[in-house]
Amino acid sequence: MLTWISRRTVASAPTGSAREVGVSALKETLFRRKLRERHLTVYEAFVAQFQRAAGELADRDGDFRLASLTVSSRQFDRWVGGELRGLPHPDACRVLEHMLATSAEELFAVSQQATASGAPSSVAAAPQIEAETEPTDDESVIAIVTRTRQLTATNADDRTLAYLRSSLDGVVRRYDREGPKPLRGEARSLRGLVHTLLDGHQPPGVRHELFRLAARAAGLLGYMAVNVGDYGLAEAYGSEARDLSRVIGDVETELWARGTLSFGYYYAGRYVEADACAAAAVEMAPGNPQAIRLLTNGRARALGKMGDKDGVERVIGQALELSAAHDVVVGLTPCISFEPYGYTRTLANAVTAYLSASQVDQVLGTAERIDRLVEDSDPWSRCLVRLDVATALLRQPTPDIDRAMQLGREALALCCDVPITSVWQRSRDLYAEALEWRNREAVRDYGDALRAWSAQPAALPIARAGAT
């Protein structure tokens, strides 16, 4: 037995942040009695146990709102003092019942044995044992234990972190099939939950992981904002992702976030900024596999729009060398994935860059190399490669107008259910190229198909944003 602890009196506990609620003039409740039995009359000790119980209950019931639940010092004082007219909030009651194994009604019922003064007649006053030496605030055993528990407490345990990681991974896996419309709400909710948890208390390792998850949630929302044509929102989310990842030294996520910022600048028509943003990111870590995306999706496509053919060839070559060095996957990685670009995704971006630089032979040759893998992939990739090839067919010395328009109609049909900005822009560009042959039936049919596609409810906001 630690006899030196027994010589401290409750009265010697500091009255600062680690205070203990007094026993006089308070209504006696079962809640108060259970706190005394469990040595939880100090606020900080109680709130640490409450948050732990909230986390357990969130895991058990699958209600992750509870994981961020806490109790203010004022609420704690009112609960202990029996000042409630009713019961605490239902969520708080659930946690208390789990924590103390007693119904909330029983916990907060005032004891009939309470005396007129408010002190329970059945409980003797605590003996006042004089300590051998009067402790200073920083020597108080209660303060030391309480502060240690407070510093090591967390409102986000391993299961909560695993849930957040798997949820974000699920958004990535489903994105190519479902698109931004049904998934933006889910991503916003995940970001909100992480931010709520960050308002609480965690040890450094857990807090580092929450920052990483918050950065990735913001990055996903930034990417989705580009796909629906909201470039201001895309830049805000992308900047948030970049800054949150940078502050914890997460280079992989920061490079991905910078790539997403470049992606937004490109579709907003800010090609110089798109290239500069990607180039600065590559300089940070030129050998990192995330640089593959930065070189092709960021730099090559922007350089193509600026007419820099030599620059396009150079950065695509760098991207392919880096792909070989890291032995990336051959297949088409999800467009929104945090993983490095696969070989086919890199070449699909090269097709777009070559087209912008009017390198028709490279467009058609590269598209042919990846045709089989693209055809086995998501609708967007199949659609976008078709649109690039169709535009290239119109730029040949002998334009193949009928084939180009057929590919254009196929592309629109592929993305009818999940329209995105990139499809709208490239299908519109294809039509602009074809207007030279506006009297051809194939061109008129494609124009009709594009107008019908743009007028559908899911595509209308994107078409309107692109027209401004």
Secondary structure, 3 states (H helix, E strand, C coil): CCHHHHCCCHHHCCCCCCCECCCCCCCCEHHHHHHHHCCCCEHHHHHHHHHHHHHHHHHHHCCCCHHHCCCCHHHHHHHHHCCCCCCCCHHHHHHHHHHHCCCHHHHCCECCCECCCCCECCCCCCCCCCCCCCCCHHHCHHHHHHHHHHHHCCCCCHHHHHHHHHHHHHHHHHHHHHCHHHHHHHHHHHHHHHHHHHCCCCCHHHHHHHHHHHHHHHHHHHHHHHHCCCHHHHHHHHHHHHHHHHHCCCHHHHHHHHHHHHHHHHHCCCHHHHHHHHHHHHHHCCCCCHHHHHHHHHHHHHHHHCCCHHHHHHHHHHHHHHHHHHCCCCCCCCCCCCCCCCHHHHHHHHHHHHHHCCCHHHHHHHHHHHHHHHHCCCHHHHHHHHHHHHHHHHCCCCCCHHHHHHHHHHHHHHCCCCCCHHHHHHHHHHHHHHHHHCCCHHHHHHHHHHHHHHHCCCCHHHHHHHHC
